[in-house]
């Protein structure tokens, strides 16, 4: 029942977008790691994590995300998040992810914020 | 535990039992069953989302920690609705939670001073109205969560 998250990288306005389809769980780790390595190879400075509103996200997935945020902090990269349901926006706030990554309501808003900074 | 059990069964008109194989990913069955039950009895969407996450997290703890990822173990989730109150118990074959994880600190986790794990219990406490951990029963270790319908 392991679900493979599909992550497609796109570039918009100097921002590398991780277009993520599927669920964020502990199983997502190798896929997120690979996407991040690819983004780094392309010299990404600004990253936007784009979720699907229907995504299932659990604490295992949040742990994987926290590890990614640790890397981006170390590498002085900027991270934004978009596409989350209202429920998971709340969860991300509770856990404190918003101290390290801004949550945006739309992709447009996110790109404007990231590329403008 | 170990006897044959249907995965989902109604125990009575207001009680549903879900028996899960001890595999990551299967918590979603309990999560969706509890969501359907909550929807039927009239909970609003945002409360249902809270319930889903709490149930999933309790099952994940049961699978990984309570049952120590043993493939032959099972997680039994029982949900009951009465008088505006939905209670969900998650039972694993373990001995209970010996040491509760410390309150998660995102900064410490980012700085690698705290394990990135341990968020399940934190989320459960914040999402449901009441939770009891470490209730030992004849079936094993139970976590019991209560979620009330708001007026």
Interface residues (C-beta under 8 A of the other chain):
Chain A: X1 X2 X3 X25 X26 X27 X56 X58 X59 X60 X62 X63 X64 X66 X67 X69 X70 X73 X85 X86 X87 X91 X94 X95 X96 X97 X99 X100
Chain B: X23 X24 X25 X26 X27 X28 X46 X49 X50 X53 X56 X57 X60 X104 X105 X106 X107 X109 X110 X111 X112 X116 X117 X119 X120 X122 X123 X126
